[in-house]
Amino acid sequence: MKRILFVSALVFAAVGCGSAKKAETPAHTPHPLPKSISEAVSSEFRSPENKARDVHRHPVETLTFFGLEPQMTVIEVSPGAGWYTQILLPLLAENGQYIAAAVPSSTGDYMKNLNEKQATWLAAHPELAPKFKVTDFNPPEQVDIAPEGTADMVVTFRNVHNWMAKGAEQAAFNSFFKALKPGGILGVTEHRANPKQKTDPKASSGYVREKDVIRMAEKAGFKLVAKSEVNANPKDTKDHPEGVWTLPPSLRLKEKDRDKYVAIGESDRMTLKFMKPKKKK
């Protein structure tokens, strides 16, 4: 498993080097580490822009449903620019461990920009760096996200369609199963397609049928524990000209029918909790 050792280097670059630079840099005052999910969601580690989306993403309810605890080893798969990282890492920093299973920057400028945003935020909070680890995740080639059987929880948010687009969805779910301890939890949130529509193997609209996600997880060995409607949006008709990207936050049509799509809000999403079966005694 390849670990990316860019965190400390970027932190060092961000705070500067040499005595002259240090003299110009204000002393860093760490924020208090949160003790609960609700404290993590309201903490100063998060940007105002990210907090503004809580009304659509329901992080307290979602992470409570998954059963997140501060002492867990948690892998976030494809964290992007770090919307959930800003919640998870501070909560896990004292007694747990956060692992970002991130798509490498070498795959293109899009991921490079997202990874740089993540690193810039971390550089502003160096007290969190000791509990931040990164592994390469680019299925089907790179799937070793943690030593086998070491994670308490794997979470991923709105990523299944990306793996389907490259035919790598099963390799992804298999890797999650391998990384988790027996009894470990997989939490999945994904844009939810109309259950009556035919399966699109490439998920070109960004929407995926709930039963197809369940099938992928069960094929990997998981058992479905529960479903939650916390991220449901009945206003989402799922028939938009640019798929899920027609809606906020992407608003791919820009000003065309903007008010209409803003009024709908972010996509209707499934929220699923799976477990890796415990070993029989």
C-alpha positions as CSV (number, residue, x, y, z in Angstrom):
1,M,0.0,0.0,0.0
2,K,1.5,3.3,-1.0
3,R,1.3,6.2,1.4
4,I,1.5,9.7,0.1
5,L,3.9,11.8,2.2
6,F,2.9,15.2,1.0
7,V,1.2,16.5,4.1
8,S,4.1,17.6,6.2
9,A,5.9,19.1,3.2
10,L,2.9,21.2,2.3
11,V,2.4,22.3,5.8
12,F,6.1,23.3,5.9
13,A,5.8,25.2,2.7
14,A,2.6,27.0,3.8
15,V,4.0,28.2,7.1
16,G,7.3,29.2,5.5
17,C,11.0,28.5,6.3
18,G,13.8,30.6,7.6
19,S,13.9,33.1,10.5
20,A,12.7,36.1,8.4
21,K,9.6,34.3,7.3
22,K,8.8,33.0,10.8
23,A,9.1,36.6,12.2
24,E,6.4,37.7,9.7
25,T,4.0,34.8,10.3
26,P,1.4,35.3,13.1
27,A,1.4,32.6,15.8
28,H,-1.0,29.8,15.1
29,T,-3.7,29.4,17.7
30,P,-5.3,25.9,17.5
31,H,-9.0,25.6,17.7
32,P,-10.4,23.3,20.4
33,L,-10.9,19.7,19.3
34,P,-14.5,18.7,19.1
35,K,-15.8,15.9,21.3
36,S,-18.9,15.0,19.4
37,I,-20.3,15.0,15.9
38,S,-22.4,18.1,16.5
39,E,-19.4,19.9,17.9
40,A,-17.4,18.9,14.9
41,V,-20.0,20.2,12.5
42,S,-20.2,23.6,14.3
43,S,-16.5,23.9,14.9
44,E,-14.2,26.6,13.6
45,F,-12.2,24.1,11.6
46,R,-14.9,24.3,8.9
47,S,-15.2,27.0,6.3
48,P,-18.3,29.1,6.2
49,E,-18.9,28.0,2.6
50,N,-19.0,24.3,3.7
51,K,-21.3,25.1,6.6
52,A,-23.7,26.8,4.3
53,R,-24.3,23.4,2.6
54,D,-25.3,21.6,5.8
55,V,-28.9,22.2,5.0
56,H,-28.6,19.9,2.0
57,R,-26.0,17.4,3.3
58,H,-27.2,16.9,6.9
59,P,-23.8,15.9,8.3
60,V,-24.9,15.4,11.9
61,E,-27.8,13.1,11.0
62,T,-25.7,11.3,8.4
63,L,-22.7,10.5,10.6
64,T,-24.9,9.7,13.6
65,F,-26.8,7.2,11.4
66,F,-23.5,5.6,10.3
67,G,-22.5,5.3,14.0
68,L,-19.3,7.3,13.9
69,E,-17.3,7.4,17.2
70,P,-14.3,9.7,18.0
71,Q,-12.0,6.8,18.7
72,M,-12.5,5.0,15.4
73,T,-10.1,4.5,12.5
74,V,-12.1,6.0,9.6
75,I,-11.3,5.9,5.9
76,E,-13.0,8.5,3.7
77,V,-13.0,7.4,0.1
78,S,-12.5,10.1,-2.5
79,P,-12.7,13.0,-0.2
80,G,-12.4,15.6,-2.9
81,A,-11.6,19.1,-1.6
82,G,-12.4,17.9,1.9
83,W,-16.0,18.9,2.7
84,Y,-16.4,15.9,5.1
85,T,-12.7,15.9,6.1
86,Q,-13.2,19.2,7.9
87,I,-15.7,17.4,10.1
88,L,-14.1,14.0,10.4
89,L,-10.4,14.8,11.0
90,P,-10.9,17.2,13.9
91,L,-13.3,14.7,15.6
92,L,-10.8,11.9,15.2
93,A,-7.7,13.9,15.9
94,E,-7.5,13.2,19.7
95,N,-8.3,9.5,20.0
96,G,-9.0,8.1,16.5
97,Q,-7.4,8.0,13.0
98,Y,-8.5,9.6,9.7
99,I,-7.3,8.1,6.4
100,A,-8.1,9.9,3.1
101,A,-8.3,7.3,0.3
102,A,-7.7,9.9,-2.4
103,V,-7.4,9.8,-6.2
104,P,-3.8,10.8,-6.9
105,S,-3.1,14.2,-8.4
106,S,-1.2,12.5,-11.2
107,T,-4.6,11.5,-12.7
108,G,-5.2,15.0,-14.0
109,D,-5.6,18.7,-13.1
110,Y,-9.1,18.2,-11.7
111,M,-7.9,15.9,-8.9
112,K,-4.7,18.0,-8.5
113,N,-6.7,21.1,-7.7
114,L,-9.0,19.2,-5.2
115,N,-6.0,17.7,-3.5
116,E,-4.3,21.1,-3.3
117,K,-7.4,22.6,-1.7
118,Q,-7.4,19.8,0.9
119,A,-3.7,20.3,1.6
120,T,-4.1,24.1,1.9
121,W,-6.7,23.7,4.6
122,L,-4.6,21.2,6.5
123,A,-1.6,23.5,6.3
124,A,-3.7,26.1,8.2
125,H,-4.4,23.5,11.0
126,P,-1.0,21.8,11.6
127,E,-2.2,20.4,14.9
128,L,-4.4,18.0,12.9
129,A,-1.6,16.7,10.7
130,P,-0.4,13.8,12.9
131,K,-3.8,12.1,12.5
132,F,-4.1,12.7,8.8
133,K,-3.0,9.9,6.5
134,V,-3.4,9.5,2.7
135,T,-3.5,6.4,0.6
136,D,-3.8,6.2,-3.2
137,F,-7.2,5.2,-4.4
138,N,-7.8,4.9,-8.2
139,P,-9.8,1.7,-8.9
140,P,-9.4,-0.8,-10.4
141,E,-5.6,-0.4,-10.3
142,Q,-5.0,1.2,-6.9
143,V,-7.3,-0.2,-4.2
144,D,-5.1,-0.9,-1.2
145,I,-6.6,1.8,1.0
146,A,-5.4,0.4,4.4
147,P,-3.8,-2.7,5.8
148,E,-6.3,-5.5,5.7
149,G,-8.8,-5.6,8.5
150,T,-7.7,-2.5,10.3
151,A,-10.5,0.1,9.7
152,D,-13.6,0.5,11.9
153,M,-15.5,2.5,9.3
154,V,-15.3,3.4,5.6
155,V,-17.4,6.3,4.3
156,T,-18.0,7.7,0.9
157,F,-20.2,10.5,-0.3
158,R,-21.6,10.7,-3.9
159,N,-18.8,8.7,-5.6
160,V,-20.4,5.5,-6.8
161,H,-21.3,7.0,-10.2
162,N,-17.6,7.9,-10.8
163,W,-16.5,4.3,-10.3
164,M,-19.3,3.1,-12.5
165,A,-18.2,5.4,-15.2
166,K,-14.9,3.6,-15.5
167,G,-16.2,0.1,-14.7
168,A,-14.5,0.0,-11.4
169,E,-17.4,-0.1,-8.9
170,Q,-16.9,-3.7,-7.8
171,A,-13.2,-3.3,-7.3
172,A,-14.0,-0.3,-5.1
173,F,-16.5,-2.1,-2.9
174,N,-14.2,-5.1,-2.7
175,S,-11.4,-2.9,-1.4
176,F,-13.7,-1.4,1.3
177,F,-14.5,-4.9,2.5
178,K,-10.9,-5.9,2.7
179,A,-9.9,-2.8,4.7
180,L,-12.6,-3.1,7.3
181,K,-12.4,-5.1,10.5
182,P,-15.1,-7.8,11.0
183,G,-18.1,-5.9,12.3
184,G,-16.8,-2.7,10.6
185,I,-19.2,-0.3,8.9
186,L,-19.5,1.0,5.4
187,G,-21.5,4.2,5.0
188,V,-22.6,5.2,1.5
189,T,-24.4,8.3,0.3
190,E,-25.2,8.6,-3.4
191,H,-27.4,10.4,-5.9
192,R,-30.5,8.2,-6.1
193,A,-32.0,7.3,-9.5
194,N,-35.7,6.5,-10.1
195,P,-36.0,2.8,-9.1
196,K,-38.1,2.1,-12.2
197,Q,-35.5,3.3,-14.7
198,K,-33.1,0.9,-16.4
199,T,-29.6,0.5,-15.0
200,D,-27.1,2.7,-16.8
201,P,-23.8,0.8,-16.4
202,K,-21.9,4.1,-16.7
203,A,-24.2,6.2,-14.5
204,S,-23.9,9.0,-17.1
205,S,-26.5,11.2,-15.3
206,G,-24.8,10.8,-12.0
207,Y,-27.8,9.0,-10.5
208,V,-27.6,5.4,-9.5
209,R,-30.4,3.0,-8.5
210,E,-30.4,2.2,-4.8
211,K,-30.8,-1.5,-5.4
212,D,-27.8,-1.5,-7.6
213,V,-25.6,0.0,-4.9
214,I,-26.9,-2.6,-2.5
215,R,-26.1,-5.3,-5.0
216,M,-22.5,-4.1,-5.4
217,A,-22.0,-4.0,-1.6
218,E,-23.6,-7.4,-1.0
219,K,-21.5,-8.9,-3.9
220,A,-18.4,-7.7,-2.0
221,G,-19.6,-9.5,1.1
222,F,-21.4,-6.7,3.0
223,K,-24.8,-7.0,4.8
224,L,-27.2,-4.1,4.6
225,V,-27.9,-2.9,8.1
226,A,-30.2,0.0,7.5
227,K,-31.4,2.8,5.2
228,S,-32.0,6.4,6.1
229,E,-34.0,9.1,4.3
230,V,-32.1,11.9,5.9
231,N,-30.7,13.0,2.6
232,A,-33.9,12.5,0.5
233,N,-35.2,15.3,-1.6
234,P,-38.6,14.7,-3.1
235,K,-38.3,17.9,-5.2
236,D,-35.7,16.3,-7.3
237,T,-37.4,14.9,-10.5
238,K,-34.1,13.3,-11.7
239,D,-34.7,14.2,-15.3
240,H,-32.5,17.2,-15.7
241,P,-30.7,18.1,-19.0
242,E,-27.2,17.9,-17.4
243,G,-28.1,15.1,-15.0
244,V,-27.3,15.6,-11.3
245,W,-24.9,18.4,-12.3
246,T,-27.8,20.6,-13.3
247,L,-28.6,21.1,-9.6
248,P,-26.7,22.9,-7.0
249,P,-23.8,23.1,-6.3
250,S,-22.7,22.6,-9.9
251,L,-25.5,24.5,-11.7
252,R,-24.0,23.4,-15.0
253,L,-26.6,25.4,-17.0
254,K,-25.3,28.6,-15.2
255,E,-28.0,31.3,-15.4
256,K,-30.5,29.2,-17.5
257,D,-33.4,28.3,-15.2
258,R,-31.1,29.0,-12.3
259,D,-33.9,29.9,-9.9
260,K,-35.8,26.7,-10.7
261,Y,-32.9,24.5,-9.9
262,V,-31.8,26.4,-6.8
263,A,-35.4,26.0,-5.6
264,I,-35.1,22.2,-6.0
265,G,-31.9,22.1,-4.1
266,E,-29.2,19.4,-4.1
267,S,-30.0,15.9,-5.4
268,D,-32.2,13.2,-3.8
269,R,-29.7,10.9,-2.1
270,M,-29.8,7.4,-0.7
271,T,-28.0,6.9,2.6
272,L,-27.0,3.3,3.3
273,K,-25.3,1.5,6.2
274,F,-23.6,-1.8,5.6
275,M,-21.6,-4.1,7.9
276,K,-18.8,-6.5,7.2
277,P,-20.0,-9.7,9.0
278,K,-18.4,-10.6,12.2
279,K,-16.4,-13.9,12.2
280,K,-18.3,-16.8,13.6
281,K,-17.0,-18.2,16.9
